[in-house]
Amino acid sequence: MQVSLETTTGLERKLTVGIPASVVDQEVAKRLKEAAKTVRINGFRKGKVPMSVVQQRYGAGVRQEVLGDAINRSFYDAVRKESLRPAGQPSIEPKQLEPGKDIEFVATFEVYPEIEVSGLESIEVTRYNAEVTDADVDTMIETLQKSQADWAPVKRKSKKGDRVVIDFKGTKDGEAFEGGTAEGQTLVLGSNSMIPGFEKGIIGMKAGETETIKVTFPDDYQEESLRGAEAEFEVTVQKVEGQKLPKLDDEFFAKFGVTEGGEEKFRADVRENMEREKQKALKGKLKEQVMNGLVAANTVDIPKSLVSGEIDALRNQMGNQMMQQYGSQAEGIDFKSILPDDMFKEQAERRVALGLIVSEIVKNEKISVDKELVKSLIEDVASTYEHPEEVVNYYYGNEQLLGGVEAAALEEQVVSLVLSKAKVSDETISYEEAVKPAAKQAEE
C-alpha cells in the first residue's frame, strides 16, 4: 500500500492511497469461489456452476463489495501509519478503479487539533451560596396553590394575575393585519405571552369595557413586516376572573404525593425539593463559569465536521421538543428548512470547543471516572422516585444511561480540578437568585 499525505488548509488533510491490483483481484476470486459452492442457477446443480458463469453473474457486484471494503480498510491503515486522528468521516474520491490496475483513491478529512490547555490560574469564579428560608417555602407553596387554583368571575377591575377573556382587532396605519384579530381569547395578565404593552393596557379594565391600546412590536418579532411597527388594538373584555386558591388540606397535599403527616410533612417535602433544586442550580452556575473560563482562556481550532454533527444534534433535539409540544401538527415538517444551521452554529462551536478542551484535560491529568461519584449521581436521581432502588438497578443495567452519568461525573471532576487552580470567591445570594436561569439573570 502506497500512501501520500498532504496538508491543505487548517485541520484538513488529504491522503492519496494506492492499493495493489493483486490484493483486490485475489479477494474477488476468493469470494467468487466461496459463492460458487452455494449459488443456485437454473440448469446447474448446486455447487456445480462453472466459475465463468459465476463470474459473469456475480463478478461486478462482488468486485464492488471488495473495493468498498479495501478502500475502507486501507484508509484506516493509512491513518494509523501516518499517526493521524480523523475528526468525522472522510470524503472518498476514487481515482483509479479499473480491473487489472492498481487501485487509487483520495481521502479528504479533518483531524483533531493539537491543544495545550493553559490559563487555569487566570480563571475567576464566584461560588454562590443560598439558604432556603421559611418565606421561600411560603412563596413556593403559594405557587403550587396557584397551579391548582380555580377561576371565578369578578366584577372589579382586572389586575395582574387575573384571567380575562377578550376580543381584539389590531390595525397598523389604520389597516388590519394578518393574525391581529381574535375573539374569545383567554389571557392571564402578567404571563407576558403577548407583545410588550398589550397586557399592561388591559389591567384596570372591567368586563364589558372596550379600550384602544397602543403598542410597538419588538424589533425581533417573528413577522418581519411588523418588526418595530406601531399598532393599535381595540380590545373588549368579555370576562374577568380571579384566582380562587385551594385550601391547604389533605386533599391538596395528596395531589403532591403527601398522604400522611399533614401540612408539616407537606412543608418538609417542599423544602427538601427546593434544597435539591437549589443545589442543582448552584452547581450549574459554578460549572457554567468554569466552562466559560476554559473557553475564554483557550483558543481552539474547531473541525467543521464536528460542528456540523453538533448542529444536527441540536436541531434534532429542538425538533423532538416541537414534536412533543405540537404533536400531529408537527408531523411532516422539514426541520432543516425551518431551523437553519446558523440558528445553532454559535452554540455548536462552543460545545465542540469545550468537548475538546475537557477531553484534553482528562487526558493530560490522567483523570479516570470516580465510581463513587457516579453512584452518588445515580442515587440523587433515584431519590426522586417512589422506588429508588429499582431506578439505581436500571441505570447500572443500561450501558447507554450509565455512560451518560459517567460522562457527567468526568465533567464534575474536571470542574473540581479547575476550581483547585482558579481564583474563587464566595458570595451569598437569595434562593430566587440561585434558581434563576443564567440567561435570565444575564438579561436582567
N, C-alpha and C positions, 0 to 999 in steps of 0.2 A: 504493500500500500504506500503510495506516494502522497505526501501532504505538504501544502504550501500555505503559509499564514500571512495575512495582510491586515494591518490596522487601517481602517478607513477614516472614520470620524468619531471622536469621543470614545464611547464604550463599544462601538460597533466593530466587529471583526468579520473577516471573510476568509473562509477555509476552502481551498481547492484540493479535492481529494481524488486520487486515481486508484482504481481497483483493477487488478489483472483480469483479463477476459477469462482465464482458466478458472478462477475462483467461482465466477458466475456459471460458466458452462458446466463445471463439474457438479455444482449443486443442482442445476436444472436436470442434468442426466440422472442424478441420484433420485430426485423426486419423481421423475417420469417412470423410472424403473420400479419404484415403490407403487406408483399409481397403477402400473400395468398389471400388478398382481390382483387388484380388486375391481377395476373398472368393468362395466358391463356394456358391450356394444353389440347390437343386433348382428347375427351372422357369425359370432365368435363365442367360444366358451370362455367362462370366467378364468382369467389367468393365462389365456392363450392368444390374447390380442397382440398382433405384431407391433413391434416398437415403432415402426414407421407410421402406423395408424394412430397410435397413442400420441406420437409427436405431432401429427397433423391436427388431431382433435384438441389436444390439451397443451401443446407446446407454448403457444403465445401467452396463455393465462398463467402457466407455471413460471415462465420467464419473468413475467410482470411481478409476480409474488416474490421471486428470488431477488429481483432488482430492488424492490422496496425494502426487503429485509437486509440486503447487503449494504444499501446506502445508509439505512438507519444505524446498523451495527458499525459501519466504517466511520460514520460521523462521530459517534461517542468514543470509538477507539482513537480517532484523531484528536478529539478534545482532551482525552487523558494524556496522550502523547505530548501535547503542547501545554499541558497543565493549565487548562482554561476552565472557568466556571460560567457556563452559559446561563443567562437570565432570560427565561422564556423559551419558546420553541423557535428553531431556526427556519429560515426561508430557504428551501432547497431548489436550486436551478440546475437541471440536468444539462450537461454539455455534450456528452457522447454516450449513447446507449445502444449503438448498432451491434448486432450479434457478431462475434468473432473479433471484435476490437476491445481494447481496454476501456473500462467504464470511467467516466469523469463527471464530477458534479461540483457545484459551488454552493456552499452553505453560508448564508449571511445571518448573523445573530449578534446580540449584545451580551456583554459579560458583566458580572457583578463588579462594582467599583472597589478599588483599594481604599480602605477607610482607616484613618488613625484618629480615634476618639480623643478629644482633648477639651480643656476648658471646664472640667467638672468643678474645680475650685472657685470659678468665677460665677457659677450659677447662684442666684439669690432666690430663696424660697421662704414664704410665710406659712408657718404651720398653725392652722386655726384650731381653736378650742371653743366649745359651746356647751351650755348647760340647758337641759330641758326643764323649764320651770313649771310651776303649777298653772301659771297664766297661759303658758304654751299649750298645756294639756287641755285647759278650758277652751281655748280657741280651736283646737283640733276637734274636740267633741262637738262644738257648735257647727263646725264644718260638716261633720258626719250627720248631725241633725238636719242640716240644710239639704244634704244629699238624699234624705228620706222624707223631706217636707212635702206637705200638701199645699195646694194653691187655692185661695179663697178670694172671690171678688171683693173689692173695697171701693168706697165712694169718695175717698180722699184723693188728693193729688198724688201722682206717681212719684216714686223716689228710687234711688239706686237700690238694686236688689229685687225690685218688683218685676213681675212678668206682665207684659202688655200684649194685646192683640191689636194689630194696626193694619190700615190700608195706606198705601203711599204711591205717589206718582212723581217721578223725577224729571226735571227738564234742564237742559243746558242751552243757554241763549234762547230761551223760550220754546225750544223744541224737545219733545220727549225722546229718550234714547233707549236702546235695547237693554233689557234687564233692569230698568229703573222703575218698574211698576209691579206692585203686588197687592193682593187682597188677603185679609185674614192671616197675616204672618205673625207668628209668635216670636217674641223677643224678650230676653232677660236684660234689664237695664244694668249696665256695668259689666256685661260679658265681653265688651269690646269686639263683638262679632261683626259689627258694621263699620263703615268708614268713620274716621275721626269727626266728632261734632254731631253725628246723627243721633246717637243715644242721648247725649247731653241735652239736645234740643227737645227731647220728649219728656225728660224729667220735669215734673211740675204740671203736666197736663192731666186732665181728668177724662174719664170715659165720656165719649160723645163730642169732645172738643177737636177742632181742626186748627193746625198751625202750619206755617211755611218755615222750613228750616233751611238755612243757607250753609253749604259745606264746600270744602275744597278737596278734590280727590288727591290721594298721595301720589308722589312722583313715580313710585314703583308699582302703581296699580296694574292689575293683570290686563285690563283692557287698555291698549295703547292710546286710543283716541280720547280717553278720559283722564290720562295722566296729567296731574297738575291743574285740571279744569275746575272752574267754579260752577256749582249747580245748585238748584233749589228743589226741595222735596216738600210737596203738600202732603202732610201726614194727618190722618184721622185715627184717633184712639177709639177702638171699639170696646175694649175691656181693660181694666187694671186689676191685677191680682197680687195679693200679698202672700208671703210665705207663712204657713202655719206649722211651726216646728213640732215634731213629735215629743212626747214626754220621755224623760229618762226612766224608763221602766223595764221590766223583764222582757216584754215583747220587743222593745227596741234593742236591748242588749243581745237578744237571741239572733238578731239579724247579722250580728258581727261575731257570732260563734261563742258568745258567753251565755251559758245555760245555768250556771251556778255562781254564787258569790255576789250577785247583785252589782250595784254601782261601784263598789270598792274593787271588785275583780275586773270590771269593765275598764275603769280608770287605769288600773295596773297594766292591763293588756295594751291599752292605748299608749301609755308611757313607754312600755317595752318596745312597741313597734316604732315609736318616734325615736327612741335611742338607737335602734338598729338603722333607721333611715339616716339619722344624723351622722353616725359613724361611717356609713357608706358614702355619704355626700362629702364629708371632710376628707376621707381617703381619696375620693375622686378629685377634689380640689388640689390636694397635695400632688397627686400623680400628674395632673394636668400641668401644674407649674414646672415639675421636673422635666416632663416631656418637652414643654415649650423651651426650657433652658437648654436641653440637649440639642434641639433643632437650631436654636439661635447660636450655639457655640460651635456647631459643626456643619460645615458646608459639604453636601454630598452630591456627587454626580448620580442622577437617577436614571436607571434603564427605562426607556419609553415603554418597553413591552410589559414591565411590571406595573407601570402606571396605568396602562391600557387595561390590564387584568383587574386592577383595583377599581377602575371606573366602572367596569362591567359588574363587579360585585356590589358596588354601592347602588348602581342603577337597579339591579335585580332586587336588592333589599328594599328600595323605595317602591318598586313595582309591586312587590309582595304586600307591602303595607297598604298600597292603594287597592289591591285586590281584596284584602281583608276589610277595608273600610267601605268600599263601594260594591263588593260582591259581583253579581252578574253584570252590573253596569260597566265594569272594567274589563269584562271578557273581550278578547279580540283586539285590545288596544296594543299598538306597536309602541312600547315604552321607549325604544331607542329614538323614535321620531319626536316624542313629546318631552323626553328627558335627555337633552343633548349632552355630549361629553363635557363641554365647558362648564356645565352645571356642577360637575363633580371633580373637575381637574385639580383644583387647589387642594381639596381635602384628600384626594387620592395621592397627590405628590407628597403631602405631609405624612400620610400613613406609610407610604413606601420608605421615605427617608427615615422615619422613626424606626421602622422594622429593621432597616439595615444597621442603624446605629446601635439599637438594643442588641441585635444579634452579635455585633462586633464586641460589645461589652461582655456579653455572656461568654464568648469565645476567649477573649483576652484574659478575663478574670477567672476563667475555668469554673463558671457557676453551673452547678447541677441542681435539678429540681429538688426542693425541700419537701420530702414526703409528708412531714408533719404539717407543713403549711397547706399542702394540698388537702390533707384530711380536714384541717380546720375550715378551709373554704367550703368544702362539700358539706360539712356539718352545719355551717352557717346557713347555707341554702336549705338544707333539710329541716332545720329548726322551724321553718315557717309552715311546714306541712303537718297534717294530723298524725301520720305515721313516719317519723323521720328516719327510722332505721331502714325502712323499705326504700326510701329515696337514696340513702347512702349506698345501699347494696346495688341499686340501679345504676348509679354513677360509676361505681367500680366495675360493673359488669358491661358497661358500654364504652368501648375503646374511643369513640369519637368524643363523647362527653368528657371522659377523663382527660383526653388530650387537650381539650379546651381549658379545663381547670389547671392543668399543668402549665400551659402557656401563660395563664393569668398569674400563677404562682411565680413563674420566672420573671414576669414583669414587675411584680411586687419586690422580688429580690433585687432586681436592678434599681428600682426606686430607692430601696434601703441603702444600697451601695452609694448611689449618687448623693443621698442625704448625708451620708457619713463624711463626704468630702465638700459639699456645698456650704454656702453661707445661709444658715437657717435662723429665722427669728420667729417668736411665738406671739400670737395675738388672739384675744378672746372676742368672740362675736356672738350675736344672738342666734337662737335656734332658727328663726326665719331666714337670717342671712346665710346660715350654714347650709340649709337645704335648698336655697335658691339656685337654679341652674346658672352655670358660669356665664353663658351667653347673655342671660337676662341681667345678671349682675354687671357685666361689662357695658351693656347697653345703657343701664341706669347711671 
